Amino acid sequence: MKKTILLALMAFSLVQVQAQKRTTTSAVINFDATTPIDNLPKAENKTVIAMMDTKKGTIAFEASIKSFSFSNPKIQEHFNDEGWMNSDKFPTATFNGKITNLDAIDFSKEGTYAANVEGELTMHGVTKPVSTKANIVVGQKIIGATTEFTVKLADYDITGKAIAAGKVAKEPTITVSAEFK
């Protein structure tokens, strides 16, 4: 009997620890580098891997560069080639960060919370600090997270003729959304 109770307590503890780490393989990143000259440099990646630890406040994303989809196949080709993202050499972009106001978010209570997130974005082989605001929506079974920020492509050594010609924004908007289960 004691062994059964002990095993049940250990199993319950394991479930509690597991529940703190939420993951998804279908987070979405939208990339919008449109300009007055060209409204086509928009892409979406629906296969982003993400993790959130609700106890520690850590959050991480990993996106395959080749999984960004553009409406124009030629733009997608340019996006992945050496003159731009060079996805053969730099196949992923990653973000590793932390919710800095974790005490303001009650993951045990349904609601919408404002989060401050700080971390490091690695793209094109360059890592830079990023700070952004995020919305976290706590539901019964799912925790949603969304954020929007801009990056300076030059900070990540991303240059190209289209950027110089004004066809691609020098500071595209990145929108990230995830539903953690």
C-alpha positions in Angstrom: 0.0 0.0 0.0 2.8 2.4 0.9 4.5 1.7 -2.4 1.3 2.4 -4.3 0.9 5.8 -2.6 4.6 6.6 -3.1 4.4 5.7 -6.8 1.2 7.8 -7.2 2.9 10.8 -5.5 5.9 10.5 -7.7 3.7 10.3 -10.9 1.7 13.3 -9.8 5.0 15.3 -9.2 6.3 14.3 -12.6 3.0 15.5 -14.2 3.4 18.8 -12.3 7.0 19.3 -13.5 6.0 18.4 -17.1 3.1 20.9 -17.0 5.5 23.8 -16.4 7.2 23.2 -19.8 4.9 23.9 -22.7 5.8 23.2 -26.3 4.5 23.5 -29.9 5.8 22.6 -33.3 3.4 24.9 -35.1 4.2 28.4 -33.9 4.0 31.0 -36.6 6.4 33.8 -37.6 5.4 36.4 -40.1 8.1 38.5 -41.8 7.0 41.8 -43.4 9.6 43.7 -45.2 7.3 45.6 -47.6 8.1 49.1 -48.8 6.3 51.7 -50.8 8.2 50.3 -53.9 7.3 46.6 -53.3 4.6 45.1 -51.2 5.6 41.4 -51.9 8.4 40.8 -49.4 6.1 39.1 -46.9 6.6 35.6 -45.7 5.1 33.2 -43.2 6.6 30.2 -41.4 4.0 27.9 -39.8 6.4 25.2 -38.6 8.3 27.0 -35.8 9.3 25.0 -32.8 8.7 26.8 -29.5 9.0 26.2 -25.8 7.9 28.1 -22.7 8.7 27.2 -19.1 5.9 28.8 -17.0 7.8 28.4 -13.7 11.2 29.8 -14.9 9.7 32.2 -17.5 12.1 31.0 -20.2 10.9 31.1 -23.8 12.6 29.8 -26.9 11.9 29.6 -30.6 13.6 27.9 -33.6 12.6 28.6 -37.2 13.9 26.9 -40.3 14.8 29.7 -42.8 13.8 27.6 -45.8 10.3 27.1 -44.3 9.4 30.8 -44.8 6.9 30.9 -47.6 6.5 33.9 -50.0 3.6 34.4 -52.4 6.2 35.0 -55.2 8.6 32.0 -55.7 11.3 34.3 -57.0 11.4 36.4 -53.8 11.6 33.1 -51.8 14.6 32.1 -54.0 16.3 35.4 -53.4 15.5 35.2 -49.6 17.3 31.9 -49.3 20.3 32.6 -51.5 23.8 33.8 -50.5 23.0 37.4 -51.1 20.3 37.4 -48.4 19.6 34.9 -45.7 22.0 32.3 -47.0 19.9 29.5 -45.6 22.3 26.7 -46.7 25.0 28.2 -44.4 22.6 29.6 -41.8 19.6 27.2 -41.8 17.8 28.4 -38.6 17.0 31.5 -36.7 16.6 31.2 -32.9 15.4 33.2 -30.0 16.2 32.4 -26.4 14.8 34.6 -23.7 13.0 35.2 -20.5 9.8 36.9 -19.3 11.2 39.6 -17.1 8.0 40.4 -15.3 7.0 36.8 -14.6 5.4 37.7 -11.3 2.7 39.7 -13.2 1.5 36.6 -15.0 -0.7 34.0 -13.3 -0.4 30.9 -15.4 -3.0 29.2 -13.1 -5.7 31.8 -13.9 -7.4 32.4 -17.2 -6.8 35.8 -18.6 -4.7 38.1 -20.8 -1.4 39.3 -19.4 1.2 41.8 -20.6 4.7 40.3 -20.6 8.1 41.9 -21.0 10.5 39.6 -22.9 14.2 40.0 -23.2 16.6 37.6 -24.9 18.9 36.9 -27.8 17.9 36.5 -31.4 20.4 34.6 -33.6 19.9 35.1 -37.3 22.4 34.8 -40.2 25.0 33.7 -37.7 24.8 36.9 -35.7 23.4 37.1 -32.1 21.9 40.4 -30.9 19.8 41.3 -27.8 16.1 41.8 -28.3 13.5 43.3 -25.9 9.8 43.3 -26.7 6.4 43.3 -25.2 4.2 40.2 -25.6 0.6 39.3 -24.9 0.1 36.0 -23.0 -3.4 34.5 -23.0 -3.9 31.8 -20.4 -6.7 29.4 -21.3 -8.0 26.2 -19.7 -5.7 24.0 -21.8 -3.7 26.3 -24.0 -1.4 29.3 -23.3 -1.1 31.7 -26.3 1.7 34.1 -26.8 2.1 36.9 -29.4 4.6 39.6 -30.0 5.7 42.0 -32.7 9.0 43.7 -33.1 11.4 45.0 -35.8 15.0 44.1 -36.5 17.7 46.0 -38.4 18.9 43.7 -41.1 22.3 45.4 -41.2 22.8 44.4 -37.5 22.6 40.8 -38.7 25.0 41.3 -41.6 22.0 40.9 -44.0 22.5 43.0 -47.1 21.5 42.7 -50.7 20.6 44.5 -53.8 16.9 44.5 -53.1 17.5 46.1 -49.7 19.8 48.8 -51.2 17.3 49.5 -53.9 14.5 50.0 -51.4 12.5 47.0 -52.5 13.0 45.3 -49.1 12.6 47.2 -45.8 15.8 47.7 -43.8 13.8 47.1 -40.6 11.2 44.4 -41.3 8.5 43.7 -38.8 8.5 40.2 -37.2 5.3 38.9 -35.7 5.4 35.7 -33.6 2.5 33.7 -32.3 2.3 30.4 -30.5 -0.2 28.2 -28.8 1.5 26.1 -26.1 -0.2 22.9 -25.0 
